[in-house]
Amino acid sequence: MTVPTPTTKRFLIDLGERVVATFAASLLAIALAAQPFNVLEFDWGSALTVSVSAAFLTLLKGLVAQHTGPTDGAGLGT
């Protein structure tokens, strides 16, 4: 069993995928919740702020997760 470090390639790929997916999913969810959606009138500032915040929290969780469980990924599970 190896403890992953933030510099291992697999860890960085896993964490990057999670961060990007969280950002995209949260931005899409906010856009879908705006009924009707109008690209010109949509509050992009607020939506991007929420999405970046969610992505940042995912990044922090991934960094904490490297010290829990026997995995070499960015997840908290086993």
N, CA, C and O atoms as a Maestro MAE file, in Angstrom:
{
 s_m_m2io_version
 :::
 2.0.0
}

f_m_ct {
 s_m_title
 :::
 protein
 m_atom[312] {
  # First column is atom index #
  i_m_mmod_type
  r_m_x_coord
  r_m_y_coord
  r_m_z_coord
  i_m_residue_number
  s_m_chain_name
  s_m_pdb_residue_name
  s_m_pdb_atom_name
  i_m_atomic_number
  :::
  1 25 0.856 -1.187 0.000 1 A "MET " " N  " 7
  2 3 0.000 0.000 0.000 1 A "MET " " CA " 6
  3 2 0.886 1.230 0.000 1 A "MET " " C  " 6
  4 15 1.783 1.365 0.832 1 A "MET " " O  " 8
  5 25 0.629 2.115 -0.933 2 A "THR " " N  " 7
  6 3 1.369 3.361 -0.974 2 A "THR " " CA " 6
  7 2 0.428 4.515 -0.675 2 A "THR " " C  " 6
  8 15 -0.726 4.532 -1.102 2 A "THR " " O  " 8
  9 25 0.944 5.461 0.056 3 A "VAL " " N  " 7
  10 3 0.155 6.650 0.355 3 A "VAL " " CA " 6
  11 2 0.382 7.646 -0.774 3 A "VAL " " C  " 6
  12 15 1.520 8.045 -1.021 3 A "VAL " " O  " 8
  13 25 -0.687 8.057 -1.467 4 A "PRO " " N  " 7
  14 3 -0.512 8.960 -2.583 4 A "PRO " " CA " 6
  15 2 -0.071 10.341 -2.122 4 A "PRO " " C  " 6
  16 15 -0.446 10.801 -1.044 4 A "PRO " " O  " 8
  17 25 0.705 10.973 -2.931 5 A "THR " " N  " 7
  18 3 1.108 12.345 -2.663 5 A "THR " " CA " 6
  19 2 0.518 13.224 -3.742 5 A "THR " " C  " 6
  20 15 0.123 12.724 -4.795 5 A "THR " " O  " 8
  21 25 0.449 14.510 -3.509 6 A "PRO " " N  " 7
  22 3 -0.145 15.383 -4.515 6 A "PRO " " CA " 6
  23 2 0.620 15.399 -5.843 6 A "PRO " " C  " 6
  24 15 0.133 15.958 -6.826 6 A "PRO " " O  " 8
  25 25 1.781 14.808 -5.880 7 A "THR " " N  " 7
  26 3 2.571 14.850 -7.100 7 A "THR " " CA " 6
  27 2 2.480 13.573 -7.932 7 A "THR " " C  " 6
  28 15 3.040 13.524 -9.027 7 A "THR " " O  " 8
  29 25 1.796 12.545 -7.450 8 A "THR " " N  " 7
  30 3 1.686 11.335 -8.263 8 A "THR " " CA " 6
  31 2 0.771 11.600 -9.444 8 A "THR " " C  " 6
  32 15 -0.237 12.295 -9.323 8 A "THR " " O  " 8
  33 25 1.136 11.040 -10.582 9 A "LYS " " N  " 7
  34 3 0.396 11.294 -11.815 9 A "LYS " " CA " 6
  35 2 -1.067 10.853 -11.707 9 A "LYS " " C  " 6
  36 15 -1.973 11.590 -12.097 9 A "LYS " " O  " 8
  37 25 -1.290 9.652 -11.178 10 A "ARG " " N  " 7
  38 3 -2.663 9.150 -11.069 10 A "ARG " " CA " 6
  39 2 -3.503 10.038 -10.154 10 A "ARG " " C  " 6
  40 15 -4.657 10.339 -10.461 10 A "ARG " " O  " 8
  41 25 -2.926 10.450 -9.045 11 A "PHE " " N  " 7
  42 3 -3.641 11.314 -8.106 11 A "PHE " " CA " 6
  43 2 -4.026 12.628 -8.777 11 A "PHE " " C  " 6
  44 15 -5.165 13.079 -8.654 11 A "PHE " " O  " 8
  45 25 -3.083 13.243 -9.486 12 A "LEU " " N  " 7
  46 3 -3.353 14.527 -10.132 12 A "LEU " " CA " 6
  47 2 -4.408 14.408 -11.225 12 A "LEU " " C  " 6
  48 15 -5.256 15.289 -11.370 12 A "LEU " " O  " 8
  49 25 -4.358 13.323 -11.994 13 A "ILE " " N  " 7
  50 3 -5.368 13.106 -13.032 13 A "ILE " " CA " 6
  51 2 -6.743 12.914 -12.400 13 A "ILE " " C  " 6
  52 15 -7.724 13.512 -12.842 13 A "ILE " " O  " 8
  53 25 -6.810 12.082 -11.369 14 A "ASP " " N  " 7
  54 3 -8.071 11.815 -10.679 14 A "ASP " " CA " 6
  55 2 -8.633 13.101 -10.075 14 A "ASP " " C  " 6
  56 15 -9.817 13.399 -10.233 14 A "ASP " " O  " 8
  57 25 -7.799 13.845 -9.397 15 A "LEU " " N  " 7
  58 3 -8.249 15.080 -8.761 15 A "LEU " " CA " 6
  59 2 -8.680 16.105 -9.809 15 A "LEU " " C  " 6
  60 15 -9.694 16.781 -9.633 15 A "LEU " " O  " 8
  61 25 -7.929 16.220 -10.880 16 A "GLY " " N  " 7
  62 3 -8.289 17.153 -11.945 16 A "GLY " " CA " 6
  63 2 -9.631 16.832 -12.568 16 A "GLY " " C  " 6
  64 15 -10.439 17.725 -12.822 16 A "GLY " " O  " 8
  65 25 -9.868 15.541 -12.816 17 A "GLU " " N  " 7
  66 3 -11.162 15.126 -13.376 17 A "GLU " " CA " 6
  67 2 -12.305 15.477 -12.436 17 A "GLU " " C  " 6
  68 15 -13.357 15.941 -12.875 17 A "GLU " " O  " 8
  69 25 -12.100 15.258 -11.166 18 A "ARG " " N  " 7
  70 3 -13.145 15.556 -10.185 18 A "ARG " " CA " 6
  71 2 -13.439 17.051 -10.111 18 A "ARG " " C  " 6
  72 15 -14.600 17.457 -10.047 18 A "ARG " " O  " 8
  73 25 -12.398 17.858 -10.119 19 A "VAL " " N  " 7
  74 3 -12.574 19.309 -10.033 19 A "VAL " " CA " 6
  75 2 -13.303 19.844 -11.266 19 A "VAL " " C  " 6
  76 15 -14.242 20.631 -11.146 19 A "VAL " " O  " 8
  77 25 -12.867 19.415 -12.449 20 A "VAL " " N  " 7
  78 3 -13.496 19.876 -13.693 20 A "VAL " " CA " 6
  79 2 -14.942 19.401 -13.769 20 A "VAL " " C  " 6
  80 15 -15.823 20.166 -14.160 20 A "VAL " " O  " 8
  81 25 -15.193 18.158 -13.402 21 A "ALA " " N  " 7
  82 3 -16.556 17.620 -13.443 21 A "ALA " " CA " 6
  83 2 -17.474 18.367 -12.476 21 A "ALA " " C  " 6
  84 15 -18.625 18.652 -12.806 21 A "ALA " " O  " 8
  85 25 -16.973 18.681 -11.296 22 A "THR " " N  " 7
  86 3 -17.779 19.416 -10.321 22 A "THR " " CA " 6
  87 2 -18.106 20.810 -10.836 22 A "THR " " C  " 6
  88 15 -19.241 21.269 -10.714 22 A "THR " " O  " 8
  89 25 -17.115 21.483 -11.412 23 A "PHE " " N  " 7
  90 3 -17.340 22.811 -11.965 23 A "PHE " " CA " 6
  91 2 -18.399 22.760 -13.070 23 A "PHE " " C  " 6
  92 15 -19.349 23.543 -13.062 23 A "PHE " " O  " 8
  93 25 -18.233 21.844 -14.008 24 A "ALA " " N  " 7
  94 3 -19.152 21.754 -15.142 24 A "ALA " " CA " 6
  95 2 -20.565 21.376 -14.691 24 A "ALA " " C  " 6
  96 15 -21.547 21.954 -15.158 24 A "ALA " " O  " 8
  97 25 -20.659 20.413 -13.791 25 A "ALA " " N  " 7
  98 3 -21.976 19.965 -13.332 25 A "ALA " " CA " 6
  99 2 -22.704 21.065 -12.570 25 A "ALA " " C  " 6
  100 15 -23.907 21.254 -12.752 25 A "ALA " " O  " 8
  101 25 -21.992 21.785 -11.727 26 A "SER " " N  " 7
  102 3 -22.660 22.842 -10.962 26 A "SER " " CA " 6
  103 2 -23.079 24.002 -11.872 26 A "SER " " C  " 6
  104 15 -24.157 24.568 -11.688 26 A "SER " " O  " 8
  105 25 -22.244 24.359 -12.847 27 A "LEU " " N  " 7
  106 3 -22.612 25.425 -13.778 27 A "LEU " " CA " 6
  107 2 -23.824 25.012 -14.624 27 A "LEU " " C  " 6
  108 15 -24.734 25.810 -14.846 27 A "LEU " " O  " 8
  109 25 -23.826 23.771 -15.087 28 A "LEU " " N  " 7
  110 3 -24.958 23.278 -15.869 28 A "LEU " " CA " 6
  111 2 -26.234 23.244 -15.039 28 A "LEU " " C  " 6
  112 15 -27.304 23.607 -15.526 28 A "LEU " " O  " 8
  113 25 -26.126 22.811 -13.794 29 A "ALA " " N  " 7
  114 3 -27.310 22.741 -12.928 29 A "ALA " " CA " 6
  115 2 -27.884 24.132 -12.678 29 A "ALA " " C  " 6
  116 15 -29.102 24.312 -12.677 29 A "ALA " " O  " 8
  117 25 -27.022 25.104 -12.469 30 A "ILE " " N  " 7
  118 3 -27.498 26.476 -12.246 30 A "ILE " " CA " 6
  119 2 -28.151 27.014 -13.512 30 A "ILE " " C  " 6
  120 15 -29.197 27.661 -13.445 30 A "ILE " " O  " 8
  121 25 -27.544 26.753 -14.664 31 A "ALA " " N  " 7
  122 3 -28.109 27.218 -15.928 31 A "ALA " " CA " 6
  123 2 -29.460 26.561 -16.204 31 A "ALA " " C  " 6
  124 15 -30.384 27.221 -16.681 31 A "ALA " " O  " 8
  125 25 -29.579 25.273 -15.910 32 A "LEU " " N  " 7
  126 3 -30.845 24.570 -16.137 32 A "LEU " " CA " 6
  127 2 -31.935 25.042 -15.184 32 A "LEU " " C  " 6
  128 15 -33.121 24.980 -15.509 32 A "LEU " " O  " 8
  129 25 -31.532 25.515 -14.006 33 A "ALA " " N  " 7
  130 3 -32.520 25.985 -13.036 33 A "ALA " " CA " 6
  131 2 -33.083 27.348 -13.423 33 A "ALA " " C  " 6
  132 15 -34.155 27.728 -12.951 33 A "ALA " " O  " 8
  133 25 -32.380 28.085 -14.270 34 A "ALA " " N  " 7
  134 3 -32.851 29.394 -14.722 34 A "ALA " " CA " 6
  135 2 -33.894 29.175 -15.820 34 A "ALA " " C  " 6
  136 15 -33.544 28.835 -16.950 34 A "ALA " " O  " 8
  137 25 -35.139 29.364 -15.499 35 A "GLN " " N  " 7
  138 3 -36.219 29.145 -16.466 35 A "GLN " " CA " 6
  139 2 -36.882 30.445 -16.820 35 A "GLN " " C  " 6
  140 15 -37.298 31.140 -15.894 35 A "GLN " " O  " 8
  141 25 -37.021 30.838 -18.028 36 A "PRO " " N  " 7
  142 3 -36.348 30.266 -19.192 36 A "PRO " " CA " 6
  143 2 -34.907 30.762 -19.257 36 A "PRO " " C  " 6
  144 15 -34.599 31.868 -18.813 36 A "PRO " " O  " 8
  145 25 -34.044 29.944 -19.808 37 A "PHE " " N  " 7
  146 3 -32.625 30.300 -19.894 37 A "PHE " " CA " 6
  147 2 -32.408 31.252 -21.061 37 A "PHE " " C  " 6
  148 15 -32.822 30.980 -22.188 37 A "PHE " " O  " 8
  149 25 -31.759 32.363 -20.776 38 A "ASN " " N  " 7
  150 3 -31.411 33.341 -21.805 38 A "ASN " " CA " 6
  151 2 -29.937 33.678 -21.617 38 A "ASN " " C  " 6
  152 15 -29.562 34.264 -20.602 38 A "ASN " " O  " 8
  153 25 -29.110 33.318 -22.572 39 A "VAL " " N  " 7
  154 3 -27.661 33.476 -22.441 39 A "VAL " " CA " 6
  155 2 -27.259 34.931 -22.223 39 A "VAL " " C  " 6
  156 15 -26.242 35.198 -21.583 39 A "VAL " " O  " 8
  157 25 -28.028 35.861 -22.739 40 A "LEU " " N  " 7
  158 3 -27.685 37.276 -22.597 40 A "LEU " " CA " 6
  159 2 -28.101 37.864 -21.259 40 A "LEU " " C  " 6
  160 15 -27.482 38.815 -20.782 40 A "LEU " " O  " 8
  161 25 -29.137 37.313 -20.651 41 A "GLU " " N  " 7
  162 3 -29.631 37.844 -19.383 41 A "GLU " " CA " 6
  163 2 -29.263 36.974 -18.181 41 A "GLU " " C  " 6
  164 15 -29.567 37.325 -17.041 41 A "GLU " " O  " 8
  165 25 -28.625 35.867 -18.432 42 A "PHE " " N  " 7
  166 3 -28.231 34.947 -17.352 42 A "PHE " " CA " 6
  167 2 -27.197 35.617 -16.457 42 A "PHE " " C  " 6
  168 15 -26.315 36.321 -16.950 42 A "PHE " " O  " 8
  169 25 -27.292 35.411 -15.170 43 A "ASP " " N  " 7
  170 3 -26.348 36.002 -14.213 43 A "ASP " " CA " 6
  171 2 -25.079 35.148 -14.168 43 A "ASP " " C  " 6
  172 15 -24.901 34.329 -13.266 43 A "ASP " " O  " 8
  173 25 -24.207 35.352 -15.150 44 A "TRP " " N  " 7
  174 3 -22.999 34.551 -15.281 44 A "TRP " " CA " 6
  175 2 -22.057 34.737 -14.102 44 A "TRP " " C  " 6
  176 15 -21.391 33.787 -13.691 44 A "TRP " " O  " 8
  177 25 -21.990 35.941 -13.553 45 A "GLY " " N  " 7
  178 3 -21.089 36.202 -12.421 45 A "GLY " " CA " 6
  179 2 -21.411 35.330 -11.221 45 A "GLY " " C  " 6
  180 15 -20.526 34.701 -10.641 45 A "GLY " " O  " 8
  181 25 -22.667 35.298 -10.859 46 A "SER " " N  " 7
  182 3 -23.075 34.483 -9.708 46 A "SER " " CA " 6
  183 2 -22.904 32.998 -9.998 46 A "SER " " C  " 6
  184 15 -22.438 32.245 -9.142 46 A "SER " " O  " 8
  185 25 -23.278 32.576 -11.198 47 A "ALA " " N  " 7
  186 3 -23.167 31.161 -11.552 47 A "ALA " " CA " 6
  187 2 -21.712 30.706 -11.544 47 A "ALA " " C  " 6
  188 15 -21.404 29.621 -11.052 47 A "ALA " " O  " 8
  189 25 -20.823 31.521 -12.079 48 A "LEU " " N  " 7
  190 3 -19.406 31.161 -12.090 48 A "LEU " " CA " 6
  191 2 -18.810 31.183 -10.684 48 A "LEU " " C  " 6
  192 15 -17.943 30.371 -10.364 48 A "LEU " " O  " 8
  193 25 -19.271 32.107 -9.851 49 A "THR " " N  " 7
  194 3 -18.797 32.154 -8.470 49 A "THR " " CA " 6
  195 2 -19.168 30.878 -7.720 49 A "THR " " C  " 6
  196 15 -18.336 30.301 -7.020 49 A "THR " " O  " 8
  197 25 -20.405 30.442 -7.866 50 A "VAL " " N  " 7
  198 3 -20.852 29.211 -7.208 50 A "VAL " " CA " 6
  199 2 -20.093 28.012 -7.756 50 A "VAL " " C  " 6
  200 15 -19.668 27.148 -6.989 50 A "VAL " " O  " 8
  201 25 -19.916 27.946 -9.062 51 A "SER " " N  " 7
  202 3 -19.238 26.805 -9.683 51 A "SER " " CA " 6
  203 2 -17.762 26.743 -9.302 51 A "SER " " C  " 6
  204 15 -17.239 25.662 -9.029 51 A "SER " " O  " 8
  205 25 -17.094 27.876 -9.282 52 A "VAL " " N  " 7
  206 3 -15.684 27.902 -8.871 52 A "VAL " " CA " 6
  207 2 -15.565 27.527 -7.399 52 A "VAL " " C  " 6
  208 15 -14.633 26.821 -7.015 52 A "VAL " " O  " 8
  209 25 -16.497 27.994 -6.575 53 A "SER " " N  " 7
  210 3 -16.478 27.629 -5.152 53 A "SER " " CA " 6
  211 2 -16.648 26.127 -4.961 53 A "SER " " C  " 6
  212 15 -15.949 25.519 -4.150 53 A "SER " " O  " 8
  213 25 -17.565 25.533 -5.698 54 A "ALA " " N  " 7
  214 3 -17.773 24.081 -5.618 54 A "ALA " " CA " 6
  215 2 -16.527 23.336 -6.074 54 A "ALA " " C  " 6
  216 15 -16.131 22.349 -5.455 54 A "ALA " " O  " 8
  217 25 -15.904 23.804 -7.157 55 A "ALA " " N  " 7
  218 3 -14.687 23.163 -7.659 55 A "ALA " " CA " 6
  219 2 -13.550 23.293 -6.644 55 A "ALA " " C  " 6
  220 15 -12.781 22.350 -6.456 55 A "ALA " " O  " 8
  221 25 -13.438 24.432 -5.999 56 A "PHE " " N  " 7
  222 3 -12.394 24.636 -4.993 56 A "PHE " " CA " 6
  223 2 -12.595 23.706 -3.798 56 A "PHE " " C  " 6
  224 15 -11.635 23.134 -3.282 56 A "PHE " " O  " 8
  225 25 -13.837 23.559 -3.363 57 A "LEU " " N  " 7
  226 3 -14.114 22.643 -2.256 57 A "LEU " " CA " 6
  227 2 -13.808 21.197 -2.643 57 A "LEU " " C  " 6
  228 15 -13.345 20.415 -1.812 57 A "LEU " " O  " 8
  229 25 -14.064 20.845 -3.889 58 A "THR " " N  " 7
  230 3 -13.709 19.513 -4.373 58 A "THR " " CA " 6
  231 2 -12.197 19.325 -4.360 58 A "THR " " C  " 6
  232 15 -11.705 18.256 -4.003 58 A "THR " " O  " 8
  233 25 -11.468 20.354 -4.747 59 A "LEU " " N  " 7
  234 3 -10.009 20.307 -4.699 59 A "LEU " " CA " 6
  235 2 -9.519 20.095 -3.270 59 A "LEU " " C  " 6
  236 15 -8.644 19.262 -3.031 59 A "LEU " " O  " 8
  237 25 -10.073 20.836 -2.330 60 A "LEU " " N  " 7
  238 3 -9.685 20.677 -0.926 60 A "LEU " " CA " 6
  239 2 -10.009 19.281 -0.412 60 A "LEU " " C  " 6
  240 15 -9.207 18.673 0.295 60 A "LEU " " O  " 8
  241 25 -11.199 18.771 -0.772 61 A "LYS " " N  " 7
  242 3 -11.577 17.420 -0.346 61 A "LYS " " CA " 6
  243 2 -10.607 16.390 -0.898 61 A "LYS " " C  " 6
  244 15 -10.225 15.452 -0.199 61 A "LYS " " O  " 8
  245 25 -10.212 16.561 -2.139 62 A "GLY " " N  " 7
  246 3 -9.259 15.640 -2.742 62 A "GLY " " CA " 6
  247 2 -7.908 15.664 -2.046 62 A "GLY " " C  " 6
  248 15 -7.275 14.623 -1.871 62 A "GLY " " O  " 8
  249 25 -7.468 16.848 -1.652 63 A "LEU " " N  " 7
  250 3 -6.186 16.953 -0.946 63 A "LEU " " CA " 6
  251 2 -6.263 16.310 0.438 63 A "LEU " " C  " 6
  252 15 -5.299 15.697 0.897 63 A "LEU " " O  " 8
  253 25 -7.406 16.451 1.095 64 A "VAL " " N  " 7
  254 3 -7.597 15.803 2.399 64 A "VAL " " CA " 6
  255 2 -7.702 14.292 2.215 64 A "VAL " " C  " 6
  256 15 -7.202 13.531 3.044 64 A "VAL " " O  " 8
  257 25 -8.341 13.858 1.148 65 A "ALA " " N  " 7
  258 3 -8.586 12.435 0.916 65 A "ALA " " CA " 6
  259 2 -7.306 11.638 0.703 65 A "ALA " " C  " 6
  260 15 -7.292 10.425 0.909 65 A "ALA " " O  " 8
  261 25 -6.239 12.301 0.297 66 A "GLN " " N  " 7
  262 3 -4.991 11.568 0.083 66 A "GLN " " CA " 6
  263 2 -4.458 10.961 1.375 66 A "GLN " " C  " 6
  264 15 -3.615 10.065 1.339 66 A "GLN " " O  " 8
  265 25 -4.941 11.441 2.504 67 A "HIS " " N  " 7
  266 3 -4.472 10.936 3.794 67 A "HIS " " CA " 6
  267 2 -5.454 9.966 4.450 67 A "HIS " " C  " 6
  268 15 -5.247 9.554 5.592 67 A "HIS " " O  " 8
  269 25 -6.519 9.600 3.740 68 A "THR " " N  " 7
  270 3 -7.498 8.671 4.293 68 A "THR " " CA " 6
  271 2 -7.675 7.494 3.361 68 A "THR " " C  " 6
  272 15 -7.627 7.655 2.142 68 A "THR " " O  " 8
  273 25 -7.873 6.348 3.900 69 A "GLY " " N  " 7
  274 3 -8.145 5.159 3.099 69 A "GLY " " CA " 6
  275 2 -6.916 4.637 2.365 69 A "GLY " " C  " 6
  276 15 -5.897 5.322 2.279 69 A "GLY " " O  " 8
  277 25 -7.019 3.436 1.845 70 A "PRO " " N  " 7
  278 3 -5.895 2.775 1.194 70 A "PRO " " CA " 6
  279 2 -5.806 3.021 -0.305 70 A "PRO " " C  " 6
  280 15 -5.040 2.340 -0.987 70 A "PRO " " O  " 8
  281 25 -6.574 3.982 -0.842 71 A "THR " " N  " 7
  282 3 -6.589 4.179 -2.292 71 A "THR " " CA " 6
  283 2 -5.491 5.116 -2.736 71 A "THR " " C  " 6
  284 15 -4.910 5.847 -1.935 71 A "THR " " O  " 8
  285 25 -5.215 5.082 -4.034 72 A "ASP " " N  " 7
  286 3 -4.232 6.013 -4.578 72 A "ASP " " CA " 6
  287 2 -4.912 7.083 -5.425 72 A "ASP " " C  " 6
  288 15 -4.275 7.722 -6.262 72 A "ASP " " O  " 8
  289 25 -6.190 7.267 -5.202 73 A "GLY " " N  " 7
  290 3 -6.953 8.277 -5.917 73 A "GLY " " CA " 6
  291 2 -7.322 9.428 -4.998 73 A "GLY " " C  " 6
  292 15 -6.826 9.533 -3.876 73 A "GLY " " O  " 8
  293 25 -8.198 10.284 -5.493 74 A "ALA " " N  " 7
  294 3 -8.584 11.477 -4.743 74 A "ALA " " CA " 6
  295 2 -9.903 11.305 -3.993 74 A "ALA " " C  " 6
  296 15 -10.463 12.283 -3.499 74 A "ALA " " O  " 8
  297 25 -10.406 10.068 -3.902 75 A "GLY " " N  " 7
  298 3 -11.673 9.824 -3.214 75 A "GLY " " CA " 6
  299 2 -11.468 9.510 -1.743 75 A "GLY " " C  " 6
  300 15 -10.384 9.102 -1.326 75 A "GLY " " O  " 8
  301 25 -12.517 9.705 -0.966 76 A "LEU " " N  " 7
  302 3 -12.459 9.407 0.461 76 A "LEU " " CA " 6
  303 2 -12.692 7.932 0.773 76 A "LEU " " C  " 6
  304 15 -12.338 7.466 1.856 76 A "LEU " " O  " 8
  305 25 -13.282 7.196 -0.164 77 A "GLY " " N  " 7
  306 3 -13.622 5.791 0.071 77 A "GLY " " CA " 6
  307 2 -12.442 4.864 -0.002 77 A "GLY " " C  " 6
  308 15 -11.307 5.285 -0.226 77 A "GLY " " O  " 8
  309 25 -12.726 3.592 0.190 78 A "THR " " N  " 7
  310 3 -11.659 2.583 0.158 78 A "THR " " CA " 6
  311 2 -11.399 2.105 -1.231 78 A "THR " " C  " 6
  312 15 -10.533 1.255 -1.440 78 A "THR " " O  " 8
  :::
 }
 m_bond[311] {
  # First column is bond index #
  i_m_from
  i_m_to
  i_m_order
  :::
  1 1 2 1
  2 2 3 1
  3 3 4 2
  4 3 5 1
  5 5 6 1
  6 6 7 1
  7 7 8 2
  8 7 9 1
  9 9 10 1
  10 10 11 1
  11 11 12 2
  12 11 13 1
  13 13 14 1
  14 14 15 1
  15 15 16 2
  16 15 17 1
  17 17 18 1
  18 18 19 1
  19 19 20 2
  20 19 21 1
  21 21 22 1
  22 22 23 1
  23 23 24 2
  24 23 25 1
  25 25 26 1
  26 26 27 1
  27 27 28 2
  28 27 29 1
  29 29 30 1
  30 30 31 1
  31 31 32 2
  32 31 33 1
  33 33 34 1
  34 34 35 1
  35 35 36 2
  36 35 37 1
  37 37 38 1
  38 38 39 1
  39 39 40 2
  40 39 41 1
  41 41 42 1
  42 42 43 1
  43 43 44 2
  44 43 45 1
  45 45 46 1
  46 46 47 1
  47 47 48 2
  48 47 49 1
  49 49 50 1
  50 50 51 1
  51 51 52 2
  52 51 53 1
  53 53 54 1
  54 54 55 1
  55 55 56 2
  56 55 57 1
  57 57 58 1
  58 58 59 1
  59 59 60 2
  60 59 61 1
  61 61 62 1
  62 62 63 1
  63 63 64 2
  64 63 65 1
  65 65 66 1
  66 66 67 1
  67 67 68 2
  68 67 69 1
  69 69 70 1
  70 70 71 1
  71 71 72 2
  72 71 73 1
  73 73 74 1
  74 74 75 1
  75 75 76 2
  76 75 77 1
  77 77 78 1
  78 78 79 1
  79 79 80 2
  80 79 81 1
  81 81 82 1
  82 82 83 1
  83 83 84 2
  84 83 85 1
  85 85 86 1
  86 86 87 1
  87 87 88 2
  88 87 89 1
  89 89 90 1
  90 90 91 1
  91 91 92 2
  92 91 93 1
  93 93 94 1
  94 94 95 1
  95 95 96 2
  96 95 97 1
  97 97 98 1
  98 98 99 1
  99 99 100 2
  100 99 101 1
  101 101 102 1
  102 102 103 1
  103 103 104 2
  104 103 105 1
  105 105 106 1
  106 106 107 1
  107 107 108 2
  108 107 109 1
  109 109 110 1
  110 110 111 1
  111 111 112 2
  112 111 113 1
  113 113 114 1
  114 114 115 1
  115 115 116 2
  116 115 117 1
  117 117 118 1
  118 118 119 1
  119 119 120 2
  120 119 121 1
  121 121 122 1
  122 122 123 1
  123 123 124 2
  124 123 125 1
  125 125 126 1
  126 126 127 1
  127 127 128 2
  128 127 129 1
  129 129 130 1
  130 130 131 1
  131 131 132 2
  132 131 133 1
  133 133 134 1
  134 134 135 1
  135 135 136 2
  136 135 137 1
  137 137 138 1
  138 138 139 1
  139 139 140 2
  140 139 141 1
  141 141 142 1
  142 142 143 1
  143 143 144 2
  144 143 145 1
  145 145 146 1
  146 146 147 1
  147 147 148 2
  148 147 149 1
  149 149 150 1
  150 150 151 1
  151 151 152 2
  152 151 153 1
  153 153 154 1
  154 154 155 1
  155 155 156 2
  156 155 157 1
  157 157 158 1
  158 158 159 1
  159 159 160 2
  160 159 161 1
  161 161 162 1
  162 162 163 1
  163 163 164 2
  164 163 165 1
  165 165 166 1
  166 166 167 1
  167 167 168 2
  168 167 169 1
  169 169 170 1
  170 170 171 1
  171 171 172 2
  172 171 173 1
  173 173 174 1
  174 174 175 1
  175 175 176 2
  176 175 177 1
  177 177 178 1
  178 178 179 1
  179 179 180 2
  180 179 181 1
  181 181 182 1
  182 182 183 1
  183 183 184 2
  184 183 185 1
  185 185 186 1
  186 186 187 1
  187 187 188 2
  188 187 189 1
  189 189 190 1
  190 190 191 1
  191 191 192 2
  192 191 193 1
  193 193 194 1
  194 194 195 1
  195 195 196 2
  196 195 197 1
  197 197 198 1
  198 198 199 1
  199 199 200 2
  200 199 201 1
  201 201 202 1
  202 202 203 1
  203 203 204 2
  204 203 205 1
  205 205 206 1
  206 206 207 1
  207 207 208 2
  208 207 209 1
  209 209 210 1
  210 210 211 1
  211 211 212 2
  212 211 213 1
  213 213 214 1
  214 214 215 1
  215 215 216 2
  216 215 217 1
  217 217 218 1
  218 218 219 1
  219 219 220 2
  220 219 221 1
  221 221 222 1
  222 222 223 1
  223 223 224 2
  224 223 225 1
  225 225 226 1
  226 226 227 1
  227 227 228 2
  228 227 229 1
  229 229 230 1
  230 230 231 1
  231 231 232 2
  232 231 233 1
  233 233 234 1
  234 234 235 1
  235 235 236 2
  236 235 237 1
  237 237 238 1
  238 238 239 1
  239 239 240 2
  240 239 241 1
  241 241 242 1
  242 242 243 1
  243 243 244 2
  244 243 245 1
  245 245 246 1
  246 246 247 1
  247 247 248 2
  248 247 249 1
  249 249 250 1
  250 250 251 1
  251 251 252 2
  252 251 253 1
  253 253 254 1
  254 254 255 1
  255 255 256 2
  256 255 257 1
  257 257 258 1
  258 258 259 1
  259 259 260 2
  260 259 261 1
  261 261 262 1
  262 262 263 1
  263 263 264 2
  264 263 265 1
  265 265 266 1
  266 266 267 1
  267 267 268 2
  268 267 269 1
  269 269 270 1
  270 270 271 1
  271 271 272 2
  272 271 273 1
  273 273 274 1
  274 274 275 1
  275 275 276 2
  276 275 277 1
  277 277 278 1
  278 278 279 1
  279 279 280 2
  280 279 281 1
  281 281 282 1
  282 282 283 1
  283 283 284 2
  284 283 285 1
  285 285 286 1
  286 286 287 1
  287 287 288 2
  288 287 289 1
  289 289 290 1
  290 290 291 1
  291 291 292 2
  292 291 293 1
  293 293 294 1
  294 294 295 1
  295 295 296 2
  296 295 297 1
  297 297 298 1
  298 298 299 1
  299 299 300 2
  300 299 301 1
  301 301 302 1
  302 302 303 1
  303 303 304 2
  304 303 305 1
  305 305 306 1
  306 306 307 1
  307 307 308 2
  308 307 309 1
  309 309 310 1
  310 310 311 1
  311 311 312 2
  :::
 }
}
